[in-house]
Amino acid sequence: MSTVVNPATEETIAEIESAGVEETDAAVARAKAAFPAWRAVAPADRARLLRRLATLVEEHHEELSRIESRNVGKPIAGARGEVGMVAQVFHFYAGAVDKHHGETIPVAGGVDMTFREPLGVVGMITPWNFPLNIASWKLGPALACGNTVVLKPAELTPLSTLRLGELALEAGFPEGVVNIVAGKGSVVGQRLIEHPDVAKIGFTGSTEVGQQVMRGAAGTIKRVTLELGGKSANVIFADADLERAAAAAPYAVFDNAGQDCCARSRILVERAAYDRFAELLIDATRKLKVGDPEDESSEMGPLISAQHRETVASFVDGAVLFKGEIPEGKGYWYPATLVEARADDRIARDEVFGPVAALIPFDDEADAVRIANASQYGLSGSIWTRDGGRAFRVARAIDTGVLSINSNSSVRPSTPFGGFKQSGFGRELGMHALAGYSEVKNVYYATEA
Ligand code: NDP
């Protein structure tokens, strides 16, 4: 059994049966048995099922939002936004089923065409920070392509994904197509990685476990998509709308209490505007409402666990510019924290995955790009400037998969999301994700008499 806790109250909210290798193998066997019939389902019917699931998520919007808020400790307003995105993602992939085309290629003596074939059984391993969202990013394209699925949610946060599994059955997905298996990463996750009947692993989590996924997948030449950590830069030039950039910056790093692979946790500021921006940023961070996730106006909740809070605290030893307030009493709270750093300090290099942002000055455009790229990661980032040419020059020069100009947004159902360097590879969301859940098959038909 595993105990599921509300991180805001430290209360037990569920006891979950923890699956072992036997249960994992049984789920893979069910998914394997369901695959031939599922891949043969007419595209319009597959789309209809995905749309029905999207509608069920909409109908259970408040219930799913409450589950996610209590299990992850995220403010209810944010949880509602995330569940809204889950429905949009299933709607998007319902529409994508019959738009994932093959090609015909001019060749001599016949017709050459390509097909997008499903892979078979796909294993999915998801983290605790955005459990339902990340599950939908993987389930949507995998099911649209005609794969069957075994999904392992994080042990700390299985509740919303287990409920989604029930809704998938209610939507009418045939038995065995969507299998949710709750259990430990080192047991269920590891078995999925090694299982000869699993064709691919879609993984989101730490870079360290991502490395284990790659190593383990080598044994059966499994396909892998890895969405790993980040240390994204929020680059503020002196000519930017500083008020807007500073008002937005706290949400880009303290949202989800900083437990976000896209967190812009390095705030790079052009020296000429550094003091003014720091002042504005402190003011904006002071306004952040930290408190009970069930309170409609809360903007930041606690961290996921006591152990994670210790890890986050271990990073903060430098020049603290600002430390916010936290509620007293139970819960794994950690204050919104701003520190001043140099580009090579630990706090500026390693992923904290908590509400800690490092302010780093830069001299000019070249210096900004150099510092932004001085990271093993390359997931997300922002550029704030009124100079359009510079915005695009810097956007092209930063080695990262997702960038926003004069904005801090990273994810939309219709646009590709994923990392460069040790932030992983493969793309989620948009039509791009379909490539990760299908194989290209080339067929030549001789037409010569
Ligand atoms: P992990 O990478 O350990 O967990 C992510 C998922 O992988 C969970 O479902 C976990 O299962 C599973 N897992 C763990 N070990 C194995 C294994 N040996 N084989 C297969 N699956 C495994 O992340 P943590 O929860 O430990 O978080 C640590 C750090 O990772 C964070 O501080 C952050 O830096 C980063 N992280 C990044 C995320 C992102 O969005 N890119 C998300 C989460 C974490 P289980 O938890 O059930 O053991």
Boltz pocket constraint, residues with backbone or C-beta under 6 A from the ligand:
constraints:
  - pocket:
      binder: B
      contacts: [[A, 125], [A, 126], [A, 127], [A, 128], [A, 129], [A, 152], [A, 153], [A, 154], [A, 155], [A, 156], [A, 183], [A, 184], [A, 185], [A, 186], [A, 187], [A, 188], [A, 189], [A, 190], [A, 193], [A, 204], [A, 205], [A, 206], [A, 207], [A, 209], [A, 210], [A, 212], [A, 227], [A, 228], [A, 229], [A, 230], [A, 260], [A, 261], [A, 351], [A, 352], [A, 353]]
      max_distance: 6.0
